[in-house]
Amino acid sequence: MKTDRLNAYRVMWTLVMYDLPTETKKHRRIAARFRKDIMKDGFSMFQFSMYVRHSASSENAEVHRKRVIKLLPEEGHIGILQITDKQFGQMEIFYGVKKQEAPNVPQQLELF
């Protein structure tokens, strides 16, 4: 029986952090395309130039990591970090000096 299918250590988050050049119209177009493409793959903006995606398993997170790597532009700096749901839930979020609660993310359901 798979009782741990959606536990906090199996569920993964993939974080994509990037800094892409935007000096020219061509650079801005490439940066916009990268952002739109990762959003099509299910990533959501966490903050400017940082996108996150929830995955039900490390295997599924690996699929999305590989997709991001295929989308990488030739220039700029991109970081990809994968963490467990437990680690993501320990994040402290501040707006100014006031601490905010982490967003309530529903568990992802699998249908067979």
GIFEN-V226345 format. One line per field, one symbol per residue. psi: psi as a letter, one per 30 degrees, with the letter a starting at -180 (. if undefined). Layout:
BEGIN
psi = ???
END
This chain:
BEGIN
psi = kifgehlffeklkkkjkljkkgeleeeeeeeeeeeeeeefggkkkelkgjklkkkfleeeeeeeeeeeeffklfllkkkkkklleeeeffkkkkjbfkklkkkjklkkkkk.
END
